[in-house]
Amino acid sequence: MARTLEQERAALEEEARKLEERRQRLEEREREQAIQAVEKTGLLKLETKRLTQLLARIKSLGFAEVEKRLSA
């Protein structure tokens, strides 16, 4: 079935839009899983100030350094 260039371009744009929607849904699911993992650890039971300080310290050290220190 022959398509015009405009039809082909429209089809590609539609596919790109659908792909972007799928990526967004995947990111949302990944974020939800990450939040659930944090909930399971009990970190969300900390008071806000304490949790904020802990996360700031982790951010300043970097994930690799925190993992290194925790595994030592």
Secondary structure as GFF3:
##gff-version 3
##sequence-region A 1 72
A	DSSP	alpha_helix	5	41	.	.	.	ID=ss1
A	DSSP	three_ten_helix	43	45	.	.	.	ID=ss2
A	DSSP	alpha_helix	48	61	.	.	.	ID=ss3
A	DSSP	alpha_helix	63	71	.	.	.	ID=ss4
###
